[in-house]
Amino acid sequence: MSGVRAFCTTRPSFIVSTHNRLHLARRITVRMSSSDGSHPPTKDPSSAEDSPSSTASAAVDFLSLCHRLKTTKRAGWVRKGIREPESVADHMYRMGVMALVAADIPGVDRDRCLKMAIVHDIAEAIVGDITPSDNVPKLEKSRREQEALDHMCKLLGGGSRGKELSELWMEYEENSSPEAKVVKDFDKVEMILQALEYEHEAGVLKSTLLKDLEMASHLLLVEEPFEQGVNLDEFFQSTAGKFQTDVGKAWAAEINSRRKRKD
């Protein structure tokens, strides 16, 4: 037996550039929109007279591009070697659930929070999950995501739906409303909750494997030591003192309290 590792895998050895991802997205869009190989007719984004079939076609094209959110893994977990890490879509989904179950907050529109939660990372369908370790300046990251979002809104044919997506994304990006502040906190809360869960899963897996190894030690030859669990303290440290709302502070305190009890 070549050895047993508890919880890690290697990071992919390739990185797809934003330019190439956007170019590929446009090629996919054209291919999906024109089965006979010809270029799709140019649509007037301001037209409100789209037929049901063209509206359906635009929606399916957009949703097909959003499929990448389900397959794009959150880069921070990949970098830490987490086995089968969550996707961007996983992250946004639980943020949406957070908006759904949070107590009412005076002056905060719950429905807008829910929409913002499922829009805030939508551009990552094209640009990928850019993290601080990628050393991409904040303004450049925002520019890439804005370009990707513009492409996705045009894919919808413009109009009210595209405008709403753009406004929600910009509101979140600029942290310019009470809803944006709540969703910004949900983003951090979801991350540290996921970190806590990964640490717990690593500990349980290690304990189970050690018991199995002890029971069958006379049959196994272990060439490599077990990993000492997963320490994701950097994710907790990166959010410390950065919560803007009472709900964010309360949920973060509860998560940190549970983490301390497990130590």
N, C-alpha and C positions, 0 to 999 in steps of 0.2 A: 504493500500500500504506500503511495507516495506521500502521505501526510494528510492531516486534517486541518482545515482552516474554518474558523467559526462563522465569519460573517462578511467577508470581503471579496471583492472582485476587482479587476483592473479597469482603469478608465479607457474609453475608446482612444485610439492613437491618431484619430483624425479630427479636424475641426472644419466645418463647412463655413465659408465666409458668408457674410450677410449679403453681399452682391450676388453670389452664386445661388443662395437660397431664394432671393427675390426673383432672380432670372428664372429659376426652376419653377417657382410658383406661377409666374406669368405663362410659362410654357404649358404647365398643367392646366391652367385656366382655359387657354385657347383650345387645347386638345379636348377638354371636357365639353366645351361650348360648341364644338363643330365636329360632329362625327364623320363628316364626309371629307375632312381635311382642309376645307376652305376656311378663310378667316371669318369670324363671326361679324355680323353687321355692327357698325358703330351705333351705340345707344346714346341718346341725349340724357345725361344724368339728371337734368331738371324736369324731365317729362313725367307727368303724373298719369299718363295714359298707357302705361305698360300693360300688355295683355297678361292674363293669368299665367299663360304658358311661359312667357319671358320672365315674369317675376319668379316663378317656380324654378326656372333654369338658373337664374342668378342666385337664388337662395341655396340651391343644391351645390353650385360651384363654391360658394362661400363656406358652406358647411363641410365640404370635402377638404378645403384648405385647412379648416379648423381641426380636422382629424389629426394634424401634426401635433396639436396640443396634447393629444392622448399618447403619442409616441415619443415626445420630447421629454427626456428625463431632467429633473431638477439638478442643475450642474453642481451645486454645493454638495449634494449627497453622492453624486458620482465621484467627485474629487476626494471625498472621504472614504471611498471604497465600499459604500453601502450596497449590499446585494439586492437586486431588483428594487431600485429606488422609485419613489413616486414620480408621476409625470406632472407637467405643468397643469394639465386638466384636473388631476387629482387635487392639487393644491387649491385651485380656484373653486372647485366644487365644495370643498369643506368650508372655504371662506363664505360661500353663498349660504351654506347651512348655518354658519355663525350669525349671519345677518338675519336669518329666519328665526332663530331661537333666542337671540339677545332680548333682554327686557327693553320695553319702550324707553326712548330717550327724548325728552322734550326738545322740539326744534329739529329733530332728525327724521328724515323720510326713510322708513325701513325699505320700501320697494326700491328706492334709488340706491340704497346701500347694496341690496342684493344684485341689482343690475351692474353696478360698478365692480362688485367682486368678481363677476364672471366676464368682465371686459378688461380689467386692469392689466392683465398679462397677455392679452389676445394677440398682440403683435409678435409674440415669441413663436407663433406658428411659422413665421418667416425668419426672424433674426436669431432665434434660439434663446436660451436662458443665459444672458450676459451677467456675470457676477463680478464683484470687486477684484477677485483673483485674476480676471482676464485683463486687468489694467487698461480698460477702455474708459476714457474720460466721461464724466456724467453727461456733459452736453452732447458728446458724440453718440453715446448710448441713446439719449433721447431723440437725436436726429434720426438714427437708424430706425428706431421704433415708430417715429412719426411717419417716416417714408413707408414703412410696412403697413401701418394702419391706413394711410391714405389709399394704398393699393387695395386693401381689403374692403374699404368703404366704396371704392369705385366698382369693385367686383359685385357689390350689391346693387349697383346701378345708381348710386347716390340717393337722393331723396331723403325722406324723414328718418328711415332706419339707419342709413349711413351717417347722417348728421348726428343722431342720438349717440351712436357708438363713439364718434369722434369727440363729442362734448363730454361724455362720461370719462373717456380715457384722459382727456386734457385736464378735466377737473381733478381727477385722481393724481395725475402727474404733478400738477401745480399745488396740490394740497389746499385747494382754494374754497372748501366748503366744510360744514360740519360733517356731512356724509363722507367726504374724502378722508377726514381725520379719523373717523371710525374705521373705515375700510383699511387705511394705512395701518392702524393698530391690529386689525384682524390679520393682515398679511404677516406681521411679526408674531402674533399669537399662534397662528397656524404653524409657522416654522418651528417655534420652540416646542410646541406640542408634538410635532412630528419628530423632532430631535429626541424628546423624552421617550417616545414610543420606540424609536430605533435603538436607543440605549437599553431599554427594557428587553426588547426582542433579542438583542445580542447577548444579554446576560442569561436569558432563559435558554437560548440555543447552546451557549457554552456549557451551562449546567447540565443540560440533557446529554450533550455529547460526552462530557466527562463521566457521567454515570454509565453511559453505554460502553465507554472505553474501559472503565473499571471492571465492568461485568465480563467483558470479552478480552481483557488485557493479555491473556495467554495466547490469543489468536492474532493480535495486531502488533505491527511494528510501526511506531510513530517516528517519522524522520524529522518532523517539524513541530515546534511547540504550538499549543493553542494560542490564538490571539487573546489578549487580555481585555476582551470586550471592546466596546466602542465608546470613546470619549468625545462628545460633541459639545464640550464646554464653550468653544468659540462662538457657537450660534447663540447661546444664552448671553454671553458677554457682549455680543454685537448689538443686542437689543436693550441692554440694561439702561434704564433712565430715559428711554426714547419714546415711551408710550404717551400719547397726547390726551387720552380720554379716560374717564372713570372705568368704563367697561374694559378697556384694554389693560389698564393697570390691575384691576381686580382679577381678570382671567390669567394674566401673566404671573401674578403673585401666587395664585392657586397652583399653577403648573410648576413654578419654582419650589413651592412648598412640598409638592408630591415628589419632586426630584430629590430633595434633601432627605425625605423619609426613606428613600430607596438606598441611600448611601450607607 
